[in-house]
Amino acid sequence: RSGCPSVQLGNTLVLPTGHHSGAPVALHKQVGQIPDTILMAPATTATTWVLVDVSEAIVEVTVLGGAVTVGPERDPRSVAALQRYTLRRDASGRYQGQLTSLSESDRLAIAKATEINAFLNPSRWTPEIAAQLPQYQLYQDALVAAVLPDPAVQAIDFTLLSRTSQFAGRVQIVGTVTNLGGPFTSRAGQQQVQLYETPLGGRSQLVASQDFQNLAPGETIRVNYQRDWKASSPAEGEFPPSYQVVISYDPDIAIDGNSHNDDSNLQNNRLERSGAGINGLFN
């Protein structure tokens, strides 16, 4: 944030901060005769990503991924991912540190920060460094994973409920949605899981739906559809329909002022499976 360029230090990638040289990194020099230099070094062999702010009297280290050891040489502290260590210089010139966990608002603000997204822009880097960016993208994703909700279509399952003959019977199609992120809290009528059936060469038809409102992290909901099936018929056996499960949201949900119903990943809201898998149940 000081406007200095980002630098890479071994396996530690540091966003804008002061001058660095060598490892461990000196974040702040001693003041007068007080030997209270602030040092930082990686504390793990994992890729480490750190956001550093340095001012005249404060050094703030926020660990986005990995872990570091940071502080005065007399009192270094270990700082893990999603923690912030703030050192304030007192009247004597020595630094006193405070370790805190990132709040939800902190995590969201960092993940959306201009400097973070600029850092992840491959066009700013040489091809060698750009190739390393996906691992840092995972850290950005982790900032919001436990904060923003992520309802995701996980599976479409087929079950043979009963037989009326060798190749005919009653089947069930079940779509499963699981919240992979933080708590999903919304109003009734703003979201729905939908199950579509699409005949080969035909138009999709909505055959079942399931409304939902609140989903805890890891909570699952299902949409169910039952129908008669004849595996020996052309329409089902030779040219079976396909099934799609879709998470559908009210168009205004993104602007309703409630971040806890903002789906953080819209790319996992749809899944399709061929009905050929149902024919296999009759074998």
C-alpha positions as CSV (number, residue, x, y, z in Angstrom):
1,R,0.0,0.0,0.0
2,S,3.0,2.2,0.3
3,G,3.3,2.2,-3.5
4,C,6.5,0.1,-3.5
5,P,6.6,-2.7,-6.1
6,S,5.9,-6.3,-5.1
7,V,8.9,-8.4,-4.4
8,Q,9.6,-12.2,-4.2
9,L,11.8,-13.4,-1.4
10,G,12.5,-17.2,-1.8
11,N,9.2,-18.9,-1.2
12,T,7.7,-15.7,0.4
13,L,5.8,-13.3,-1.8
14,V,5.4,-9.9,-0.2
15,L,3.0,-7.3,-1.4
16,P,3.9,-3.6,-1.3
17,T,6.2,-2.8,1.6
18,G,9.6,-1.1,2.3
19,H,13.0,-2.1,1.2
20,H,14.0,-5.8,1.5
21,S,17.3,-7.6,1.1
22,G,18.2,-11.2,2.0
23,A,16.3,-13.6,4.4
24,P,15.2,-13.0,7.0
25,V,13.7,-9.8,5.8
26,A,14.3,-6.6,7.8
27,L,10.9,-4.8,7.8
28,H,12.0,-1.9,9.9
29,K,15.4,-0.6,11.0
30,Q,16.4,0.2,14.5
31,V,15.6,3.7,15.8
32,G,18.5,5.6,17.3
33,Q,20.5,3.3,19.6
34,I,17.5,0.9,20.2
35,P,18.4,-2.4,18.5
36,D,14.8,-3.3,17.7
37,T,14.9,-4.3,14.1
38,I,11.8,-6.2,12.9
39,L,12.6,-9.3,11.0
40,M,10.4,-11.7,9.0
41,A,11.2,-15.2,7.6
42,P,9.1,-18.1,6.2
43,A,8.1,-20.6,9.0
44,T,7.1,-23.4,6.6
45,T,8.3,-24.9,3.3
46,A,4.8,-24.2,1.9
47,T,4.3,-21.3,-0.4
48,T,3.8,-18.2,1.7
49,W,2.0,-15.0,0.8
50,V,2.2,-12.0,3.1
51,L,0.8,-8.6,2.9
52,V,2.9,-6.0,4.8
53,D,2.2,-2.4,5.8
54,V,5.1,-0.3,7.3
55,S,4.7,3.1,8.7
56,E,6.8,5.3,11.0
57,A,5.5,3.6,14.2
58,I,3.6,0.5,13.0
59,V,4.5,-2.7,11.2
60,E,1.5,-4.8,10.2
61,V,2.0,-8.3,8.8
62,T,-1.0,-10.2,7.4
63,V,-0.4,-13.8,6.3
64,L,-2.7,-14.9,3.5
65,G,-1.1,-18.3,3.1
66,G,1.6,-20.3,4.6
67,A,3.3,-19.0,7.8
68,V,6.0,-16.7,8.9
69,T,8.1,-15.8,12.0
70,V,8.0,-12.1,12.5
71,G,9.0,-9.5,15.2
72,P,12.0,-8.1,17.0
73,E,15.0,-10.4,17.3
74,R,14.4,-10.5,21.0
75,D,10.8,-11.7,20.7
76,P,9.9,-13.3,17.3
77,R,6.3,-14.7,16.9
78,S,4.9,-17.3,14.6
79,V,2.0,-16.0,12.4
80,A,-0.2,-18.5,10.5
81,A,-2.4,-18.1,7.5
82,L,-5.4,-15.7,8.1
83,Q,-3.8,-14.1,11.0
84,R,-2.4,-10.5,11.4
85,Y,0.5,-9.4,13.6
86,T,0.6,-5.7,14.5
87,L,3.7,-4.2,16.0
88,R,3.5,-0.7,17.5
89,R,6.6,1.2,18.6
90,D,6.3,2.6,22.1
91,A,8.0,5.8,23.5
92,S,11.2,3.9,24.3
93,G,11.5,2.9,20.6
94,R,10.7,-0.8,21.2
95,Y,8.0,-2.7,19.4
96,Q,5.1,-4.4,21.2
97,G,3.1,-7.0,19.1
98,Q,-0.6,-8.1,19.0
99,L,-1.7,-11.2,17.2
100,T,-5.3,-11.4,15.9
101,S,-7.3,-13.5,13.5
102,L,-8.8,-11.9,10.4
103,S,-12.4,-11.0,10.8
104,E,-14.9,-11.8,8.0
105,S,-14.9,-8.2,6.9
106,D,-11.1,-8.2,6.8
107,R,-11.0,-11.3,4.7
108,L,-13.5,-10.0,2.2
109,A,-11.8,-6.6,2.0
110,I,-8.4,-8.2,1.3
111,A,-9.7,-10.7,-1.2
112,K,-11.3,-7.9,-3.2
113,A,-8.5,-5.3,-2.7
114,T,-7.2,-3.7,-5.9
115,E,-3.6,-4.5,-5.0
116,I,-4.4,-8.2,-4.5
117,N,-6.2,-8.6,-7.8
118,A,-3.5,-6.5,-9.6
119,F,-0.9,-8.9,-8.1
120,L,-2.7,-11.9,-9.5
121,N,-2.8,-10.4,-13.0
122,P,-0.4,-12.5,-15.0
123,S,0.3,-9.7,-17.5
124,R,2.2,-7.8,-14.8
125,W,4.8,-10.6,-14.5
126,T,7.4,-12.5,-16.5
127,P,6.2,-15.9,-17.8
128,E,8.2,-17.6,-15.1
129,I,6.5,-15.8,-12.2
130,A,3.1,-15.8,-13.9
131,A,3.2,-19.6,-13.9
132,Q,3.3,-19.5,-10.1
133,L,0.2,-17.4,-9.7
134,P,-2.5,-20.2,-9.6
135,Q,-1.2,-21.2,-6.1
136,Y,-1.7,-17.7,-4.8
137,Q,-5.2,-17.7,-6.4
138,L,-6.0,-20.6,-4.1
139,Y,-5.1,-18.4,-1.1
140,Q,-7.4,-15.7,-2.4
141,D,-10.1,-18.2,-2.7
142,A,-9.4,-19.4,0.9
143,L,-10.0,-15.9,2.2
144,V,-13.6,-16.1,1.3
145,A,-14.2,-19.8,1.5
146,A,-15.3,-19.8,5.1
147,V,-17.1,-16.4,4.8
148,L,-19.1,-16.3,1.6
149,P,-21.5,-19.1,0.8
150,D,-21.0,-21.5,-2.1
151,P,-24.0,-23.7,-2.8
152,A,-22.8,-26.2,-5.4
153,V,-24.4,-29.0,-7.4
154,Q,-22.5,-32.1,-6.3
155,A,-24.2,-35.1,-7.9
156,I,-27.1,-36.5,-9.9
157,D,-27.9,-40.1,-8.8
158,F,-30.2,-42.7,-10.3
159,T,-32.0,-45.4,-8.3
160,L,-34.2,-48.3,-9.4
161,L,-37.2,-48.3,-7.0
162,S,-39.1,-51.2,-8.4
163,R,-39.4,-53.5,-11.4
164,T,-42.5,-54.3,-13.4
165,S,-40.5,-56.5,-15.9
166,Q,-36.9,-57.2,-16.7
167,F,-36.4,-53.9,-18.6
168,A,-39.1,-51.7,-17.0
169,G,-39.8,-50.2,-13.6
170,R,-40.0,-47.1,-11.4
171,V,-36.8,-45.0,-11.1
172,Q,-35.8,-42.0,-9.1
173,I,-33.5,-39.2,-10.1
174,V,-32.0,-37.2,-7.3
175,G,-29.9,-34.0,-7.5
176,T,-27.7,-33.1,-4.6
177,V,-26.6,-29.6,-3.6
178,T,-24.1,-28.9,-0.8
179,N,-23.0,-25.6,0.6
180,L,-19.2,-25.6,0.2
181,G,-18.6,-22.2,1.8
182,G,-19.8,-20.1,4.7
183,P,-23.4,-19.8,6.0
184,F,-26.0,-19.1,3.4
185,T,-28.8,-16.9,4.9
186,S,-31.5,-15.5,2.7
187,R,-35.2,-14.8,2.3
188,A,-37.8,-17.3,1.2
189,G,-38.5,-17.3,-2.5
190,Q,-35.1,-16.0,-3.6
191,Q,-33.4,-19.4,-4.5
192,Q,-34.4,-22.8,-5.8
193,V,-32.8,-26.1,-6.9
194,Q,-34.4,-27.2,-10.2
195,L,-34.3,-30.5,-12.0
196,Y,-34.8,-30.6,-15.8
197,E,-35.3,-33.5,-18.2
198,T,-34.2,-33.0,-21.8
199,P,-35.2,-35.6,-24.5
200,L,-32.7,-36.2,-27.2
201,G,-33.2,-33.4,-29.7
202,G,-36.1,-31.9,-27.6
203,R,-36.6,-29.0,-25.2
204,S,-35.8,-29.1,-21.5
205,Q,-38.7,-29.5,-19.2
206,L,-38.7,-28.7,-15.5
207,V,-39.8,-31.9,-13.7
208,A,-39.0,-31.1,-10.1
209,S,-37.8,-28.2,-7.9
210,Q,-36.9,-27.6,-4.3
211,D,-37.0,-24.2,-2.5
212,F,-34.3,-23.5,0.1
213,Q,-33.6,-20.5,2.3
214,N,-30.7,-21.1,4.8
215,L,-27.8,-23.5,4.4
216,A,-25.2,-24.1,7.0
217,P,-21.6,-24.9,5.9
218,G,-21.6,-28.4,4.6
219,E,-25.4,-28.7,4.7
220,T,-27.1,-30.6,1.8
221,I,-30.4,-30.4,0.1
222,R,-31.9,-32.6,-2.6
223,V,-34.4,-32.4,-5.4
224,N,-36.2,-35.7,-6.3
225,Y,-38.1,-36.9,-9.3
226,Q,-39.7,-40.3,-9.9
227,R,-40.9,-41.7,-13.2
228,D,-41.6,-45.0,-15.0
229,W,-38.8,-46.2,-17.2
230,K,-38.6,-48.7,-20.0
231,A,-35.1,-49.6,-20.9
232,S,-36.1,-51.5,-24.0
233,S,-37.9,-48.5,-25.6
234,P,-36.3,-46.2,-28.1
235,A,-37.2,-43.1,-26.2
236,E,-35.5,-44.3,-23.0
237,G,-33.3,-47.3,-23.8
238,E,-31.8,-46.3,-27.2
239,F,-32.0,-42.5,-26.9
240,P,-32.4,-41.7,-23.2
241,P,-33.0,-38.1,-22.0
242,S,-30.4,-36.2,-20.0
243,Y,-31.0,-34.6,-16.6
244,Q,-29.7,-31.2,-15.4
245,V,-29.7,-29.9,-11.9
246,V,-29.5,-26.1,-11.7
247,I,-29.3,-23.6,-8.7
248,S,-31.5,-20.7,-9.7
249,Y,-31.5,-17.3,-7.9
250,D,-33.8,-14.3,-8.0
251,P,-32.3,-11.7,-10.4
252,D,-32.1,-9.1,-7.5
253,I,-30.3,-11.3,-5.0
254,A,-27.0,-9.8,-5.8
255,I,-28.2,-6.3,-5.0
256,D,-30.3,-7.0,-1.9
257,G,-27.7,-5.8,0.5
258,N,-27.2,-9.2,2.0
259,S,-23.7,-10.7,1.4
260,H,-24.6,-13.9,3.1
261,N,-26.7,-15.0,0.1
262,D,-24.1,-14.0,-2.5
263,D,-23.0,-17.2,-4.1
264,S,-19.2,-17.0,-4.3
265,N,-18.8,-19.4,-7.2
266,L,-21.4,-19.5,-9.9
267,Q,-19.4,-22.0,-12.0
268,N,-20.6,-25.0,-9.9
269,N,-24.3,-24.3,-10.0
270,R,-25.1,-26.6,-12.9
271,L,-24.6,-30.3,-13.5
272,E,-25.8,-32.6,-16.3
273,R,-25.9,-36.4,-16.6
274,S,-27.2,-38.7,-19.3
275,G,-30.1,-41.0,-18.6
276,A,-28.0,-43.9,-20.0
277,G,-27.0,-44.5,-16.5
278,I,-30.6,-45.5,-15.7
279,N,-30.5,-48.2,-18.3
280,G,-27.5,-49.7,-16.5
281,L,-29.7,-50.3,-13.5
282,F,-31.7,-52.9,-15.4
283,N,-28.7,-55.0,-16.3
